[in-house]
Amino acid sequence: MKSVADLRHEYLNIREQMRDLINRAKGESRDLSDEENGQFMKMHEDQEKLDKAIQARSIITGMDAQVQGQNILGMNVEPEDTRSNEEQYFDAFADFMKNGQRANKRSLNVLEKRGTSTITTETTGGIYGGYAVPEELDREWTKVLKQYGGMMSAARVIRTQTGGTWNHTYTDDTATAALLTVEASATTLQDFSFSRIELGSYTYRSSVLLSMEEIQDEQVGVVGYLNEMLGIRMGRALNTAFTTGDGSSKPTGLLAASGGAPTGKTAASATAITSTEILDLIHSVDPAYRMGPNVRLMFNDSTLAAIKKLQLGSSDSSPLWVPDMRSGGEGNTIWGYNYVINQDMPTIATGVKSIAFGDFSYYVIREVRTPTFVRLNELYMANLSQGFLAFSRYDAKLIPVGAIKLLVQA
């Protein structure tokens, strides 16, 4: 028998597939086809079945707990919860998000045991508990961040448990080779030269209001809805910071004038690019940084449209852009390399940095713990609404070894 957590995971996966179906049609500026409409309605029916199964399973779990809570003298005792810790925490988190301090006592105890950052707001006289999202929602949060930000999907993300200054060491040894020596001769010392970058933790947050009527009528979706909507907002803000941030009280973006990627190729035109200029950009990066799984091109969607019109060369009319016939098109290539769309990369124009290429594992994003949700229990009650706030902390920098370089328009 599937657990409630497994059923919820299936529910969230179906929602992700429905969203992908719609986004694909939007990306191609068209309505859903008849076949896609049929797929969408089938997924909607599957969601409704899972919704009912989740409710039924929750009722059964409650009945089992009630039976276990009766001892031989007929007195109520605290029943033993046989679910996994993660299942208990998910339900406790959902209970708190829906009911606040009126949540079940068992739920509040589970949350307190897992850990909380309690925020006292003197101006309103209320006490609000902020809780880290469950692992299942954390995975969905990460998916949303990657979907709405090319940098999160391409870069190297490292999660730390504290928010103090974090030092990351690295070395660029691409110019050093072993030495040829004669027998019994002295060995020349070849030291590594280590460098260090420091990453801080800048707080990003967003809040949303839900009416009490909506919260009361909701069955299983409010937590996932909040997680998705606030994650989308977070994804947009973080992608901008990781792309264009200047490093002043914010992350250092890929395109930052100081600390960002260096120029690898300057285009001849301010309003166009050529296939050979993209090739020159690729070869401006050391071959040692052109072989990893995170090596790719990055640009915005309008630049991709321009690249799709290019040919390999004047004597070869083959298209530079090679499509992948598999579903999703994740294997589309340009000069044999994959690419990622980042809408915060500039559109081709005079002097802009329009294309990036290299190993994006050398752009390091530091994420502090899991995202935290806070329920504002009293602040908006005059309007019969509840506020929900999510916050998380990040910093990011490019390790300055030339692993990523830029194409700059003239």
N, C-alpha and C positions, 0 to 999 in steps of 0.2 A: 504494500500500500504506500502510495507516495505521501511524503510529508507536506505540511502546509507550505513550508519554505520551497519545496520542489514545485508545487503548483504555482506559487507566486513567481518563481523564476520562469516558468513556462509562459505565464501571463505577460511578464515584462519582455520576454523574447518576441512574442507575437506582436506586441505593440511596436517594438523596434522594427520588425519586418514591415508592418503597415506604414510606418513613417518612411522607411527606405523606399517603398513603392511610390508614395506620394512625392517624395523629394526627387526621385529619378524622373518622374513625369514633369515636375516643375523645372528641373534642370534642362529638359528638352523642350520647354515651352509648349506643352501639350496637355490635353486631358487624359485621364486613364482610358486605356483601350477596353473593349468588352471583356477580353480575357483578364486584364488586370482588375477590372471591376468585380469580376467573379472571384478572383483570388482575395480581393479586399473583403468582400462580404463573407467568404468562407472563414477568413481569419477573425472577422468580427463575431461570427457565430461561435468559433472556438473560444474566444475570449469570454463570451457570455457563459459558456459551459464551465470554464475554469472558475469564473466568478462564483457561480452557484456551488461548485465543488469546494471552493475555499470556505464559503460561508457554512456549508454543511459540515466540513471537517472541523471548523472552529467550534460549532455547536457540540459535535461529538466529543471533542477534547474537553469542553466545559462540563459535559455530562459525566465523563470519566473522572474528572477532577472532583466533581460533587460526590460521586459514589465513594471515591477514595478518602474523602474528607469525613466520613462517618465512622467513628470507632465503635467498638462492641457495646459501649454504654449509650450510644445514640448521640454523643456529643461531637460537635464539629471540631475538627483539627485541621491544621494546614496540610493539604494534600501534597504528595511528592510530585514534582514536575519531571516527567521522564524525557522531555524533549531535549535536544542539544542546546548548548549554551547560546549558539547563534540564533536558533529558532526562538528561544525565549527572549533574546535581546531585540530581535526584529519586531515581535508582537508587542513588547513593552514600549519600544520606540514609537510604533504606530499608535498605540493607546495614548501615549503622552502627547503626540502631535495632534491627536483628535480631541482629547479631553483635558489636557493641561494637568494642573494639580488635582483635578477630579478623577484622574486615571486610577485604575485599580491599584491597591496598595502593593500587591505583588509586583506590578509593573514598575512602580517607583523604586522598589527595593532592588530589582534587577538592574535598573539604570544606575542607581547609586553604586552598586557593586562593581559595575563595568567602568565607572569613572565619569565625572562630570566637571565642567567648569561653570560654577554658579556666578551669575552676574547680578549684583545688587544695584538698582537704579534709584537713587535717593529722590530724584525729581518727581517720580511717580509713586514712590513708596512701595513698589512691588519687587518681588524676587523672582528672577527668571532663571530656569535651569537650561544650560546649553549642553547638548549631548552629541557625541560623535555618531555619524550615521552607521547603520549596520553594514557588514561586509557586502551583503547582496546589493544594497543601494550604493555603496561605495564603488562597486564594479560598474553599475549603471551610470553613476556620476562621471567616472573616468571615460566611459564610452562617449558620453555627451560632450565632455571637454575636448576629446579628440575629434569628434565629428564637426564641432563648430570652431576648431582652431587647428590650422595646419601645423603649427609649431609643436603642439602637444602630441600630435600623431607621429611626428618625425624625430623629435629631439629625445634626449636621454633624460628620463624623469627619475629622481632619487627622493624617496620619502624619508624624512628624519622624524624622530619622536620628540625633539625639543626645538625651540625656535631661536636659540642663541646663534651667534656668528658661527658659521660652519666653514671649515677650511677644506678645500679640495686640491690635492696635489696632482701634478701631471709632468710629463717630460716629452720633449720632441727629439727623438733619436734617429730621425730619418736620414740625417747626413753622416752617420757614423757606421763604419763597416769594420769587420774583424781584420786583423793584420796578418800578412804573410811573413813568417819568421823562419830563420834557419835553425837547425838542430842545436839545442842547449843554449840558445841565445836568451838574453834578458827579455822579459815581457813588458811591453809598454802599457802603462795604466790608461784605461779609457773609462773615465767616470761618467755616470749619468748626471745630467744637469736638471735638477728638479726645480719646478716653479710652483707657485701656489696662488689660487684665487680664493677670495672670501665671498661667501654667499650669506645674505641676511634673510629676513623674513618679513615681507610687506603684506599687510592685511587687505584682502579684497572681500567685499560683502555686498549683499543685495537682500532686499526684503519684499514681501508681497502680502496683500490682505485677502482674506477669505471671509465671506459672510458666515454667521453662525448657522443659517439655514443650509448653506452648501455643506458645511462640516457635518451637520446632523444627518443630512440625506445621503452623504457619501457612504459607500460600503467598503471598497478595498483600494480605491485609486488615489486618495488625497496625498498620501505619503509619496507615492511614485510621481504624482503630478507635481508636487512641490520640488522633488528631487530633480525632475527633468527641467522644469521651467527655470529654477534658480541656477541649475547647472549650465543651461544655455547662456544665460546672462553672464555667468562667470567665465564661460568659454570665450565669449566675444571679448571681454575686457582683458583676459590673460593673453589672448592671441595678439591683440594690439600691443600690449606691453612687451611681449617676447619678440615682436617684429620691429617695432619702432621706438621702444622705450630708450630714454637717453641715460639711464643709470643714476639719475639724480632723484633720490628717495623713491626709486622704482627700479624694476629689473632693467638690465642692459640688453636692449634688443639686438637682433641680428643685423639690423641696418644702422645701428648707432654710429655716430661720427667718431666717437672714442670708445674703443672696446668692441666694436662690431666687426663684421667680416671685411677683409680688404678687397680692393678691386682686382679682379682677375683679367678682365677684358673690357675695353671701352668700345662701344659700338660706333660705327661711322656716321650713323644717322640719329637724329633726336626723336624720330617718330617711327622707326622701323628697326627690325633686327633681321639677320640672315642666318642661314643654317651653319655657315662656316664660323660665324661669330660665336654661336652656341658651342660649336666644337672647340674653338680656341679657349672658351671659358672652361670647358671640361678639362682640357689639357693644361690649364694653368694651375690645377691642383696636383700636388705630388701624387704619383701613382700609388704610393703607400696608403693614401686616403681615398682611393677610388675602388676599393674592393670589398668593403664591409656591407652588411645588410641594411645599414641606414644611409647608404650613398644614394643621392637622388637630386633632381632639380626641383626648384620651388619658384612659383610665380602665381599671379592671379588669373582669373578665368578669362579675362579679355586678352591677356598675353597668350594663353593657351589657344584661343581662337586664331590669333595671328600666326602661331607656330603651326597650326594644322594646315595652313595655306602654303607652307614652305615645302620646297623640294630638296632632295639631297644635294643637288648641284646643278650647274648650267647644262651639263651633259648627261645628267641622270634625272629623269622626271619622277622617280619614285618619291612618294611622300616621306617627309622627315618623321612625321608622327605615325607610329605603327599601333593600330588598335588591337586590343585583346578581345577575342571573340567570346571569352567566358563571361558569365554573369557578373556584373559589378565593374568590369573593366579595370581591375586592380593591376593587370599586367601591361597596360598601355605604356609604350616606351618612346623615348626621343634619343636618338643616337645610342640605343640599347639600354638606356637608363630609365628607371621609373621616375615619376614626379609626384608632387603633392601640391594641391591648390591651396593658396593662402590669400584670402581676399584683402589682407592688410598690406600685401606687397603692392607697390605703386603700379599704376597703369603706365604703359610706355609713353614717355614725354621727355622733354628736354632735361638732361642732368639727373634723372631719377635712377635708382638702383632697381632694375626691373626683374632680374633673374638671379637666383642664388643656386650654387651647385657645390656639393661636397658631402662629407660624412657628418650627418646631423647628430650622431652620438657625441660629438664634441661640443654641441650646444647643450649645456647642463641646466636642467630645471630642478630647483630644490623645492619640494612640497613638504610643509610641516604637518605631520599627522594626517588624519582623515578630516574631511570637512565637518564643521559643527553646525547644528541647527539650534536655534533659540526660538521658543514660543513666547510671544509677548501677550501675556494673559489679560492685562488690564488696560493697556494703553489705548486701545480702539473700541473698548466695550460700549462706549456711549453710542456708537454707530452699529452695535451688535455685530462687530467684526473681530477677528483675531489676526494679529500680525505674526508672520513667520520670517525669521532672518537667518540667512546662511552666511558663514564666513570661513575663509581659509587663507593660509599664508604661503607666499611664494617669493622666490627670487630666481634669477637666471643670468647666466653669462656664457659667452663663447670662450672656450679655451683658445688662447691666441697662438695657434700653430699653423694657420693657413689651411686648415682642414676644410673650410668653406670659403668660397670666393664669389664675387659678385660681377654681374654684367651691368655696366653703367652706360646709360645713353649719352650721346655727345651733347 
